[in-house]
Amino acid sequence: MTQEVIVVSGGLSHEREVSLESGQRVGQVLTRAGFNVTHSDVQPSLFDLIATLDHPVVFPVLHGGVGEDGALREVLELTGVPYVGSTAVACRASFDKALAIPVAARAGLAVPQRVVLPHDMFRDLGAATLLGLIEERLGLPLFVKPSASGSALGTSRVDRIDDLPAALVGAYSYGRTAIVEEFIDGVEVAVPVFDLGEGPVAFPPVEIRPVSGRYDFEAHYTAGSTTYVCPAELDDETIAACCDAAVLAHTTLRLRDFSRADIIVRNGTPVFIESSVAPGLTRTSLVPLSLQVAGQSLTEALAGLVRLAAARG
């Protein structure tokens, strides 16, 4: 019997269009692998579709918001349908950087020094009280970002402490909690991790070189604005350290099936920034590029994930 797969993409996050593109790519790959693929957005008819098909597997390809915060997966667990990727609990813990970074640090990963600032605290105490304390603790420059967001939305570099309030306001537009952390200057890499049933394995790091010098939303998705080098132009020891860090992050955060670790290499040391439980899977995304360089078929990898999910079901 041919396995039924429901590829869920779209959603209402700021990354909807990228999600749809990733979903189309995943559907094409799984169709070539011999699965019966049906596409769905996040909508009420998804439940009817699940009930109609014979023992389907859901492949969520949602970025940001309900795609990575565990919300959709929580609902899928209610239905009992098996799905590809990390559990709802693991997604929540990974997506919220205020939770994930301390866990990663306790596991021995190098992480940025940071301060977590909920919007209410910033509003009630006022910027004047906080600026000097933050500068004394973290120095300059700083990096500001929402606690839970993707694709560098709401992020900014702060070189003058007087610019910090405006940067926080930008971060709060994407969530109620912001993170202020030391700026990590180094080589930015992304490291995919896949577990096809024999334990998590890291694939070649992809080095990210934005033309503007900053990997913001535009640099993520505007053609020609970023150069990607795979494998990263780092020595073998540093590449191995990046791969080890990515696997440690995957296991420490209790992620499942596949993830992508974002790392900045500072003076030869990988500094863990975050893990994505729903990395992009378009033709130009980093994960397919890394698999290709490693000689791993994207078709075989995604098909393997579907089979693992079906076995769990």
HELIX and SHEET records of a PDB file:
HELIX    1   1 ARG A   16  ARG A   32  1                                  17    
HELIX    2   2 SER A   45  THR A   52  1                                   8    
HELIX    3   3 GLY A   65  GLY A   67  5                                   3    
HELIX    4   4 ALA A   71  THR A   79  1                                   9    
HELIX    5   5 ALA A   88  PHE A   95  1                                   8    
HELIX    6   6 LYS A   97  ARG A  106  1                                  10    
HELIX    7   7 HIS A  119  LEU A  125  1                                   7    
HELIX    8   8 ALA A  127  LEU A  138  1                                  12    
HELIX    9   9 ILE A  161  ASP A  163  5                                   3    
HELIX   10  10 LEU A  164  TYR A  172  1                                   9    
HELIX   11  11 PHE A  217  TYR A  221  1                                   5    
HELIX   12  12 ASP A  236  THR A  252  1                                  17    
HELIX   13  13 LEU A  286  VAL A  293  1                                   8    
HELIX   14  14 LEU A  298  ARG A  312  1                                  15    
SHEET    1   A 3 ASN A  36  SER A  40  0                                        
SHEET    2   A 3 GLU A   4  VAL A   8  1                                        
SHEET    3   A 3 VAL A  57  PRO A  60  1                                        
SHEET    1   B 4 ARG A 114  PRO A 118  0                                        
SHEET    2   B 4 THR A 177  GLU A 182 -1                                        
SHEET    3   B 4 LEU A 142  PRO A 146 -1                                        
SHEET    4   B 4 SER A 156  VAL A 158 -1                                        
SHEET    1   C 4 VAL A 201  ALA A 202  0                                        
SHEET    2   C 4 VAL A 187  PHE A 194 -1                                        
SHEET    3   C 4 VAL A 206  PRO A 210 -1                                        
SHEET    4   C 4 THR A 226  VAL A 229 -1                                        
SHEET    1   D 4 VAL A 201  ALA A 202  0                                        
SHEET    2   D 4 VAL A 187  PHE A 194 -1                                        
SHEET    3   D 4 PHE A 258  ARG A 266 -1                                        
SHEET    4   D 4 THR A 269  SER A 276 -1                                        
END                                                                             
